[in-house]
Amino acid sequence: MISQANPFPSLSKLEAECGATWPSFGKCVITTQAAEVVLKNTIREEAIKGSSTANRVLDSDSSLILFGSFARHEMLAGSDCDWTLLIDGPAKNSHAATARLIERAIKAADGKGLCEPGSSGIFGNLCFSHDLVHRIGGTEDSNVNLTRRILMLLESRPVSLAATDSADPVWCGVLNCILERYFEEEAHFDPCGPRKVPRFLLNDLTRYWRTIGVDYASKYRDQGGQKWALRNAKLRLSRKLLFASGLAFCFRCQINPPDLTGGGFFEDNSSHPFIQAAARFAGTPPLEFLAQFIDTCVKDGAKRRLVAGKIFGAYDAWLAFLDDAAKRTCLEGLSHHEAETDPIFQEVREIGKEFASGLKLLFFDREDDEDPIAKLSLEYVGF
């Protein structure tokens, strides 16, 4: 797993190569680190109130998992504290008690840099490993289960509350079970063959990306257009970043595959080196992994600087935009009719266009196309 003190080393390298200054990333790291300290201390304090000890808050089969901007190291003032208590074992009454303890702690930390999760019901509660591992696709794989599973891969990290807890092993164990399904149950995946892109995983990532697009439209209707502009901006940037990083991992399996020998530990034709690579990907923030992908896989220096400048320059501007309370409040209250002429919405839309432009150049080697079919494909099938 990547260093929590410096989660963006490849991003910093590209920043220097581009001769750019992207200050928002460093600010987010500091804010995230401070928020994590508050979270841990508040949970321990709440635990002491209930049992007079905080030596072990979590059961041995449990892990406190962070999602969203907290997991991505992109925390800013007003960011939600998205969490779930992941259980890898039989149900126990103590699980619900622990979840309530965490919920109380986050409420108690309101005003100290932590905000409660949103009202979707995906975060802020219990989640059992069984559904994440065994219900991939089919009629029993709900939107909620799909979201939790894919975000386990794209933007999650465990938080250890005590030296004796099992937060990291539980997260790693469940993650590896999910990855084994993607790599070992795909009939066409051949680690030694010419085609190494994991299609089972890629299709599920694409399915998630399209699902959040459909859910965006559904929420617009269900909530009468409330906060649609902020969700629109997040779809253009934060959510699109997740899909782009997942796509980059799948392509890297082909462009720069892991060592199949594994130092002699693996059998021939084993998928384990790819599972290990996927686990490292899951432990890397999406910004950092995309920076790694660009740094190692885009060989032409001029193109690498152009792509990095567009993608990370735009995303840095997006984080600065979110950190402006007045602009964020404006987006939250903006109607669809007002957006067409609102300068703040136009600003964030231009940031989104620049971000998408960099992704099109990275993944399609072009920002635009005169052919009408190719142009529409870039816009609607791509980014």
N, C-alpha and C positions, 0 to 999 in steps of 0.2 A: 504494500500500500504506500502511496506517495506521502512525503513528509507534510505534516500539518503546519509546520513552521513556514515552509515555502512550497505551497501547492502548485505553483505555476513556473517551474524553472525553464521549460521550453518556450513558454510564452514570453518570459523575460529575454531569452536569447533572440527571439524573433523581433522583439521590440528594439533591441540594440542593433540588429542587422538592418532594420528598416529606418534607423535613425529617428524613431518616433518616441513620443511620450504618452503613455497610457496610464494615467494616475489612478483611475477608478479601480483597477484590479487590486492594487496594493491597499487601497482604502477598504475594499470589501474584505480582504483577508484579515485586516486588523479588527474590523467590526465583527466578523464571524468568530474570531478567536475570543473576543471579549464576550460575545453572546454565549459561547460554549462554557466559559467560566461561570457566568451567571446561571446558566441552566444546571450545571453540575452542583454548584453550591446550593441553589434553591431546592433541588431535589433532595440533597443530603439533609438540609435543614428540615424539610417536610418529613423525611424519614425519621429523624430524631424525635420529632414531635409525637409520632405514632408509636415508636418502639424503643426510643432512647438509644438507638444505635444506627449508624449508617455504614457499618462494615460490609453489609451485603444487602443492597436494595433489590437486585434482580435474582430470580430463581435461576438455577443452573441451566434450565432449558429456554431461557429468555434473553432477548437482546433489545435494547433501545436503539431504534434505527431513525436517523434523520434523513429527510428528503428535501426537495426544493432548493431554494437559495442557500439554506443552511448546509446542505450536503455539497452543493456546488462551490462553496466558499465565496458566495456572492451576496452575503447578508448586507443590508443597508437599513437605515431607520425605517420602521414600518413593515419590514419583511416578516412574513408569517413563520412561526416555528412549526414546521410540518414534521410530525413524528408518528411512529407506530411502535407498539410493543410486539415484537415478533416472537412467536412461540413455536418451538420445535420439539413438541412432546405432547402427552395427554393433557386434556383440559383440567385445570385446578382452580379452586376458588381464589387462591392467592394471586393468580394472573390478573383478575379483575381488580383486586385491591391495589396491585402495583400500578395498573393503568390509571386508576383514580388518583393515586398519589402523584403520579407524573402530571396529570391534568391539573390538580390543585396547585402544584409547584409552578406551572407555567402561568396560571392565573395570578398567583402571588407575585410573579416577576413582571407583571404588566407595568410598564413605565421604566423598566430596567433594560430595555432593548429586546424583549421577547413579546411576541404577539401570538395569540391563539391561532390554531389552524382554521382554514376556511370551513364553510358549512357543508361541503360536498359529502362528508362522511368517509372519505377515503383515508384521511389522516386523523390522528388524535384518538386512536382506539387500539383494540387487539387485532392481530392478524396471525392465523395459523399457517404453518408451512405446507400442510397437506394440499390445500387448494393451489398454492403457488406452483408446486412441483407436478401435481397429478392432473390438473385441469388446464391444459394448454390446448386451446382450440376446442371445437365441439360446442354443444348446446349448454354445457355447464360452465363454460369460461365466460363469466360476466365482464362487463366493462370495468367494474371495480377490480376484479381479479387480474384482468389484463393490465390495467394501470399499475397496480402494485407490483406485479411480476416484472414488467418492463422497466419500471423506475428502480427496482432493485438492481438492475444492470446498469442503468444510465445515470442515476443520481441518488445514490444512497451511501450512507456510511454509519457504522455502529459507534455508539458512545459508551465507553467504559466508565462506570460510576464508582468502581472500587477495584483494587488490585486482585481481588478474589472472584470477581464476576466472570461470566462467560460470554460477554457481549460479542467479542470478535470471533470466537470459535462458532457460535451459533449462526452468526451472519455468514461466515465463510462456508459452513456446512450446508446451509440451505441454498446459498448461491451456487455451490458446486453441483448440487442435485439438479437444479434448474439447467445449468449449463450442460450437464451430462445428457439431459433429454435432447437439447438442441443439437448436440454434436454426435451423440452415439445412436440416436434413433432416426436420423435422417438417412434414408436408404441410398441417396446419391452422393453423400459426402464421403470423399475418399482422400484422407490426409496425404497419400502418396501419389494421387492422380494429378492431372493437369489443371483441374478446376477445384479450387480450395475455398471459394466463397461459400460460407454456411447459409444455404438458402432457407432452411427452416427458421433460423434465427432472423435472417434478413426479412423474410415475409412477415414474421411477427412484429418486428420493429416498424415495418411499413404499415402494417395493420394498425398499430398503436398511433402512428402519425396521422393516418386518415381518420381514426376514431376521434381523436381530440379535435380535428377539424369539423367533424359532424356534431360533436358535443358542443362546440362553440356556437353553432347555429341553433342547437336545441336550447342552450342556456339563454340565448338572446330572446327566444320566444317565451320560455318559462318565466324569465325574470323581467319581462317587459322592457328589455333593452338596457336595464341598469348595469352600469360598469362595463358595457360592451366595448368601449374604446380602449380601456386598459387591457381587457382580455384580447382584443385585436392586436395590440402592440406586443403582448407577451407571446401570442401565436407567431407573430412575424419574427421574433427574436429568441426569447428564452426557450420556447418549445421547439422551434426550428433548430436551435443549437443541439438539443438532445438528439434529434433524428440525424443530424449531420454527423455527430460524433459516433453514433451507432453505425451509420453507413460507412464511415471511415474505418472503423474496426473490421467490419465484414470485408472490405476491400483490401485492408492490410493483410488479411489472412492469405490473399493471393499474391500481393505485391511483395510482401516481406514476411513470409510464413515463419513460424517458430522452428527451432531446431528439432527435427523429428526423432533424433537419437536420444535426446534428453539425458546426455551423458551416460548412455547405456542402461538407463533405468526402465525404459519403456520397450514394449514389444513392437515389432514391425507393424506398420499400418495402424498404430494407436492414435486415438484422437486426444489423448491426455495433454500433449504439448499445446494443442489449440484451446483446450479447456483452461489450462493454466494461463495462457495468454489472455483469454476472455476474463478470467478472474482478476488479472492485473488491470485490464481495461476498466472493470467495474469499480476497482479501487482508485481510479484516477478521475479527477474532475473533468467534465466534458470539455471545458475550455482548454485545459492542459493536454488532453488526449488529442484534440483537433490540432493543437499547436505541434505536438509530437509528429502527427501524421504529415502535416505540411512541411515540417523541418526535415523529415527523413525521406519522404516520398516524392516531393516536388524538387526535382534535381536542378532545373534551370533557375539560377539565382534571381534573375530579373522577374520571372513569373512568381517565384516564391515570395519575393518582397511585395509584389503587386497584390497577390492573393491575401497574404497576411495583413497588409495595410488595410485592405477593404474590410475583411472579416473582423479583425480584432480592433481596428480603429472604430468601426461602426458599433461594435459591442461595448467598447469602452464608453462611447458617447451615450449608448442606451443606459448603462449603469449610472452615468452622471445625470441623465434625464430622470431616472427613478429616484435619485437621491435629492432631487429638487421637490420639496413638499408641495409647493404651489402648482407645479406642472402635474404632479401625480394626482392631486386633488381635482384639478381641472379635467383630467382624463376620466376620473371616476364618475364625474357628474355630467359628462358630455353626451348629448343625444346624437343619433346617427345623422339627423338633419343638420345639426350645427357643425359636425366634423368637417364637412366639405370646405368650409371657409374659416375654420378655426386654425390659427397659426401654430398652436402647440401640437395639435394633432398632425398637421402637415409636417412639422419638424420630426416627430417620431416616425411618421410614414417614410420620410426621406432616409432616416437612419435604417429602417427596415429594408428599404430598396437597396441601399449600399451593401448591407449585410448579405442579402440575397444575391447581389451582383458578384460578390466574392465567392459565394458557394457555387454559383453557376460556372464561374471561371475555373474553380478547383475541380468540380466533378464532371463538367461537360466541356471544358476547354474553350468556352465561349460565354460571353455575357448576353449576346443577342444573336438573332438569326433572321435573315431576310425572308427565308422560306416560311410561309404562313403556318404550315404544319409543325415545323421544327420550332418556330417561335412560340406556338401554343404549348408544345411539349415542354419547353424550357420553363414556361411560366406556371403550368398547372400539373404536369407530371413530375417536374423537378422541384425547383425552389422558387 
